[in-house]
């Protein structure tokens, strides 16, 4: 389903996974909006099964940001940062508007590994991370490496990775 309109999306298009019970007896029909973004395909599997197949979950509709027309999921950013050995999955996203364009800043706390490197190498790692995010997600971001304890964090409960300071 389209996360904004609730309308069904075309096959192969990303949408929110909605599960409906159809075969239970003596149980009301329930539609469960999972919030997970994925794709569905009715093409038969190579093994011959003809059931609907679900693609990988790419994110959650409640975590999605739209930045310059690109859907950005914090989980996608985390997956890209996880591919860089010097970086960790402890990051925050700051979304702000400069003039008419939105900007995403990925704030990553500096680890002990990065503290041992010179400033030029740290800058290269940040630029490499920004390039990987641009190639993978399609959105230009700035990666800022900060001292431990300076990155945005939550005070408990659900981890808040996104700080959206755009003026509406």
C-alpha positions, 0 to 999 in steps of 0.5 A, spaced: 500 500 500 502 507 498 504 509 505 500 516 504 494 514 500 493 507 502 492 505 495 494 499 492 501 500 489 503 496 482 507 490 482 514 490 484 513 497 486 515 499 494 509 500 498 507 498 506 506 491 507 499 489 509 497 482 512 490 480 511 487 474 514 482 470 509 482 463 511 480 463 519 473 461 521 470 465 527 475 470 527 474 477 524 477 479 518 483 483 520 488 488 516 494 489 519 499 495 517 506 492 518 509 499 517 515 495 513 516 497 506 518 492 501 516 489 494 511 483 492 511 479 486 506 474 483 511 471 478 512 464 479 519 462 483 524 458 479 522 452 484 515 452 481 511 455 487 506 460 485 505 464 491 506 471 492 513 472 494 516 478 498 522 482 497 527 484 502 524 489 507 528 496 505 525 500 511 519 502 515 514 507 513 515 511 520 522 512 519 522 514 512 525 521 510 523 524 503 529 529 502 530 532 495 525 527 492 529 521 495 526 516 500 531 515 505 531 510 511 535 510 517 536 503 516 539 504 509 544 509 512 546 504 517 547 498 513 552 503 508 556 505 514 556 498 517 560 496 510 566 501 513 570 498 518 572 504 522 565 506 523 560 503 527 552 503 527 551 508 532 549 514 528 544 520 528 541 523 522 540 531 522 535 534 517 535 541 516 533 546 510 538 551 507 534 556 503 530 551 499 534 545 499 534 540 504 540 537 507 542 531 511 548 530 515 550 523 518 553 524 525 558 519 527 561 518 533 569 517 533 571 511 535 578 509 538 580 506 531 579 513 528 582 517 534 589 514 532 588 516 525 591 523 522 586 528 520 587 527 513 585 520 514 579 521 518 576 526 513 577 521 507 573 516 511 568 521 512 568 523 504 568 515 502 562 514 507 558 520 504 560 517 497 557 510 498 551 513 501 550 517 495 551 511 490 547 506 494 541 510 496 541 516 491 541 522 496 547 526 497 549 527 505 555 530 509 558 525 514 561 529 520 565 525 525 564 527 532 568 526 538 565 520 543 558 523 546 557 529 542 553 525 537 545 525 538 542 520 542 536 518 546 535 518 553 532 511 553 526 507 550 526 507 542 532 509 539 531 516 535 536 516 530 533 522 526 533 529 528 529 533 523 530 541 524 527 543 517 522 549 518 515 547 515 
